[in-house]
Amino acid sequence: MNILFLKILTDNSQIKIVYVLLDGVGDLPHPDINNKTPLQAAKTPNMDKLAKNGKMGEVISVGKGIAPESDIAVFNMLGYKFHHADYAGRGVIEAIGTGIDFKDGDLALRGNFSTLDEKDVIIDRRAGRHIERDDAKAISEEIEQKLKFSSPLATVVVAPTIGHRVIVRIRDEHPLSPNITNTDPAYSRVDGMGVAKAVGDFLKIERCLPLDETDTAKLSADLVNEFTEKSLQILKDSEINKKRRSQEKKLLNSILLRDAGNKFPRVKTINEKYSMNFSCIVDMPVEIGISNVLEMKAYSAGGLTDYEEKATVAAKSMETENAIYVHLKGPDEFGHDGDAIGKMKNIEEIDDRFFGTLLKNIDTSKVFVMISADHSTPCINKGHSDDPVPVLISGDSVTNDGSERFTEDFAKKGEIGLLEGAQVVSTAIEIIKSGN
């Protein structure tokens, strides 16, 4: 193969893509919306227009039978398929996204502030979800100041991020191991990857166990259990929780931990991978961490629901970038809350405010639009599932396959067929370059 032909095959410098991941948008039929999915029930004229100008398929983001967490799912949807044992863990990715002091050998875990009843049963894994920043910050500082490990050189950082989310970093004189179980009963740790479990209503904090017989794994599990036990007492006595009780707010009286990691991930940058300028618009610590790891240029575009601003910035970026990945969080939260009507309305809002604005600001003969999701979050399950998600590749030069709407049923019939998450971006580039 001559060098000129190889360059033509690999040259992606003229491609323009706005790649939108609608967090947890995939779903199952729900009785509250006439046994339709939220995507099917929603009025989405702008996504309908894009579907009629493109072709669709389905994606299993991580693997068959795996209900993935967002971190590993997003990595896959950007083309990175980790061998599970090589994955750094969500705790590390969010620590990077938060910017806390972290080095190889530390133990980083993702946490949830949660609410226990008087019998230590978890009554809300997210402590009401919408937690005042001042309360989260003050109670985290209280744990840091008061918690003393039995190991004299062990220290902890407790870093609240958004809402109920928190990062816990434990450091000791000895390197720590991520090969431990979660204390969060809703997630399993399988070969380094977080996987959502099917759970009932009666949940308690689980004891952290070592997953191998090494001294480092045993030490790590002991430190996590000590953190849990001592932080429970600190939170029980906290003035912040006394104030919240008087205000009839849910208590921040426990922290559920999962997805331990102890090293920085080392991967090829996304620009090297695709030979193009790949940027992003992201808001959450996990997606910020991913963008930092992959060395994506990040654009500022307002808050979580500033959809018009995000669309305008994404369109403007096409003047200098080849691709921009936009992560919109909304649908996932309604899925976790079991609110099918709310999820449907959020999809309609995104269609109107984001996609409506985007289509007014791009030329679809030059800029392609991809829409998919990192995973499904069915309202009927109130959690992530292994159900495939739809993917759409839209642009004037893409031959329509009969798709009329961005929905699960049109995805199932689409010409693209069934993809793995790690194949999505490369498949889109192939379709765009072939003019099919």
N, C-alpha and C positions, 0 to 999 in steps of 0.2 A: 504494500500500500504506500503510495507516494506521500510526501509530507504535505503537499498542497491539499490533497483529498482528505487526509487526516484532519487538517485544520478546518476544512469545511464541515466535517462531521462534528467536531467538538466546539466550533465557534458559536457561542450563544449570545454574543454581544448585541445582536439586533432584536432579541426577544424582549417583550415587555409583558410582565404578569403581575396582576394583583391577586394574591393567594389568601383567601379568607377561611379561617377555621372557626366555625360556630361551635363553641365549647358544649359538648354533650347534647347536640341538637337531635341526634337520632333517637327514636322512640318506638313504642308499640301502641296499638289501638287502645283508646281509653274511653270508658263509659261516659265520662263527663263531657266529652266532645263527640258524641254520636259514634263511638267506637272507631274514631279516626285517630291517626297520630297528630300531634300538634302541627307538623309541617303540612299534612294533608288538610287539616281544618283551617289553617291560617290563610288569610287573603294576602297574597304576595305577588302583586303585578310586576314588580321589578325583577324578582328572581324568576318569575315565569318568562319574562322577556329574554333573560339570559339563557334559560333552559331551551327555549325555542331557537336559540342561536348557537347551540352547542350539542355536546353528547355527554352521556352519563354512564355511571357504573357504580359498583359497590366496593367498599374497602373494609377489610379486617385490619384494624390499625396495628395491632401487635402480634396476635396469633390466635388460631382457632381455639375456642374454649377459654380464652383469657379475657377477663373483665379488667382492663388496665387502668392504672392511675394516669393522671394527665401528663406527668413528666415523661414517662417512657413512651406514651402514645404520641406526644408532640414530636419527640425525637424521631420516632418512626415515620410520622407524616412529613417530616422534612428530609427523610432519606437515610436515617441512621438506625441500622438494625444491630443492636448490641447482642453479643453473647452474654447471657444473663450475669454470669460471674464477673464479667468485665465492667458491668454498669456501676457508676459511682453511687447511685441511690438518690432519692428525692431530697433527703436531708441536706446533702452536699449541694445539690443544684439550687435549692432555695437559700442556703447559706451564701452561696456565690451571688445570687440575685439580690440578697439583702445587704451584702457588703460587709458582713461581720468578719472579725479576725478568725481565719480558719487556715490550718496548715495540714499537710499529710500527717496522719497519725492521730489527729483529733477525731472525735466522734460527733457527727452532726445528725440530728433527727428532726423530722417535721413533726410539729405538735398541733393539737387542737385544744384551746380552752373549752372545757365541757362542764356540764352541770350534773352533780350527783344528788340523789335524795338522801334521807337520813339513814338508809340501809346500804348506801354506797352503790346503788343501782344507777346507771347512766340514764338520765331522763332527757338529755339533749346533748348530742355529741358536739354541737357547735355553740352552746351557751347562748342561744338566741340569735346567732349569726352576726347581727349588727351590734358590735360592741364599741363603746366609746373609746377613742384612741387614748385619752388620758387615763382611763381605768386600766386598759391593757398594759400601758407603759408603766404605771405606778405599781401594779401588782407584780409585773415581771422584775422590776428593780428590787422589790421587797424580797422575792425569792433569791435573787443574786446575792443580796446583802446578808440574808439570814441563814441560807443553806450551807452547812459545813459537812463535807464528806468525811468518812472515817479515814480515807487515804489522805494524808496531810497535804500533798501537793496537787490533789485533784481540784479543779475549778469548773465553774459553769457560767455560761452566758445564756440568758433568756431574752430573745429578741422578738417582740410582737411585730407582725407585719400588717395584714389587712383583715379586719373583722376578727374572727375567732382564730386566725392562723398565727402560729408562733414557731420560731426556730430555737432549738436547744442544742448548744455546743458544749460538750464535756471534754476537758483536757486533763491528762495525767502525765506523770513523769515517764510512763511507759506508753508506747503506741497502742492504740485501742483498736478493737476488731469490729467490723460491721456485721459479723456473722452471729447475729442474735435475733430473737423474735420481737415482734411488736407488743406494746402494751395496749394499743388501740385494737379492740376486739372486732372492728369492722374490716380490717385489712390483714392479709397474710403477707409474709415476705418469702418469696419463692426465688431462690437462686439470685438474690440481689435485686429483684424486681417486686414492686408493690402490686398486689392483686386484691381487688375488692371481693369480699366474702358475702355470701347470702346469709343474712343474720335476722334474728327475731327481735322482739321488743325488750327482752330481758337481757341487758348487757352489763357486764362489770369490767373494770380495768383488769387486764391480764398480766400475769407475772412474766417478766422478761427472762428468757432462757437462752443459754448458749447453744448454738447450732453445731458446734464441734467441741472437741475435748481439749482445745488449746487453753493455756493460761490466759491469753489475751481475750479470748471470747468470754471466759468465765469472769474475768475482771470487768469487762465491758457490761455484761449482764448485771453484775453486782452493783456497779455504779448507776446504771439506769434504774434498778429497783430502789436503790437508796435515794436517788433523786425523786422518784415517785412518792415514796413513803414520807420523806421529809417535806416535800412541797405540799402534800395533802394537808399536813398539820399547819404549815405556814398559811395556806389559803383559807383554812378553816378559821384561823384567828385574825385574818386580815381585816383592817378597818375598811378597806375598799368593799369587801363583801358585806360587812355590816351595813354600810351605806346603801349598797345595791339591794339588800334585803328590805331596808326601810322604804326604798323606792319601788318595791315589788318588781325588781328586775331579776333576771336569771343570774345565779351565782357563778362566778369563775372559780369553782372550787376543785378543779382537777385539770391535769394536762395529759391528754392521750398522745403517746409517742409511736412513731412508725418510721420505716424506711431509712434505717441507719446507713451511714457511709463514712469512709475515713480517708478518702483521697480525691484529689482533683481529677476529673476526666480528661483524657488526652485523645483528641480526635482531629481529623482533617477539618480545616475551616470550611464553611459552606461555600464561600467564593471559590476556593480551590476545587471543591467537589464538583461544582456545576459550571466553572469557568464563566462566571457572571457576577455582577454586583447584586447581592441579595441583602435586603434590609428588612426592618420589621417595625411594627407598632404593637407593643405589648404593655400590660399593666400589672400583672400578678407576679409575685416573686419567682415562681417556678418558671414562667415564660421569660422573665428578665434574666434569670440564671442561664437558661438555654441559649438566649441570644448572646450572652457574654461568652459562654463556652464555645459557641460556633463562630464567634467574632462577627456577628451581624451588626451593621449600623442601625441604631435604634432612633426612631423619630418620636418626638414628644407630640402628643395629640389629645390633650385633655384627659378627663377622667373616664371611668369605666363605661359610662353611658353617653359620652359626648360623641355620638355616632356621626353627626354631620362633620365635625372637626376631623375625626379619624378618616372619613371618606375623602375629604378635601386634601388632607396631607398625603394620603395614599396616592391620589391622582397626581398631585404635584410632584411626588417623588419619581414618577415615571420620566421626568425630564433628565434625571441623572442616574437612576437605578434601572437594572434589568428586571428585578422582582422585589416585591414587598410582601411579607407575610404579616397578616393582620389577625390578631386573636381577639374574638369578641366573647366575653365571659357569660353573658346573661342567661342563655337557655339552660345551662348546667344547674344553676342554683334552683330554678323552678323544678327541674327534674328531681333533685335531691329532696325538695320540699313536697313532692307528690302533687304539684299544682299544674295540672294539664292546661287549664284555662289560662293561667298566668303565663305558662310557657308559650302557648299559642299567641297570646297578645304580645309577648316580647319578640317573637319571630316577626310578627306584623310590624312592630316598631322598628326593628332592624331593617326590614325590607324597605320601609318608607324612608327612614332617616339616613341609613347608611347606603343601601344599594341605590335608592333614589338619587341621593346626592352624588354617588360615584358615577352613575350613568350620565349625569349632566356634565361631568367634568372629564370624561375620557372619550377617546375615539376608538370604538370597538373594532375598527379595521386595523388598528395598530397596537392596542392594548388588550390582552386576553385576561379573562377573569376565571379563576378557579374557586370553587366553593366546596368545602367538605367539613368534617368534624374530627376531633381527636378520638372520640368514643361516643357510644350511646349512653344516655342516662334516662331510662324509661321512668316516667312518673309513677307507673304502677309498681315499680320496684323500689323507688326512692334511692337509687344507687346506680353505679356504672354497671354495664352489662357487656357481654361478648357479641351482641348483635352488630352486624355490619352497618356502616354509615354510608350515605350517598356521597358521590363525588361528581362534580360537574366541571367540564372544561368548555369555556364559551368564548367565541370570537367570530368575526365575520368570515374568516377562512376555514372555520371548523364545520364540517358537514354535519347537519342535524340528523340525529338518529331516530326522530319521532318523539323525543322528550318534549314535554310541554310545561312541566313544573318540577321544581327541586323538591322531590318527595321520595320516600323510601320505595314506593311502588314503581315509579319511573326509573329509579336507579337500578332496580332488579331487572328491568327489561332493557337497559341501555347497552349500547354496542361495546363499551369499554370492558364490560364483564366484571369479574371479581379480582381485585388487586390486594396485595399486601400493602400496608401503609408505607413501607420503605420504597415501594415502586411508584408512588403517586407522582412525585415531581418529575422523575425521569420519563415516565409515561406521558405526562403533559407536554414536556419539551419535545418528545418524539412526534406527538400528534400535531403540535404547532408547527414544527419544522417540515413535516411531510405535507401539510395543507389538507389533511384528512379530517 
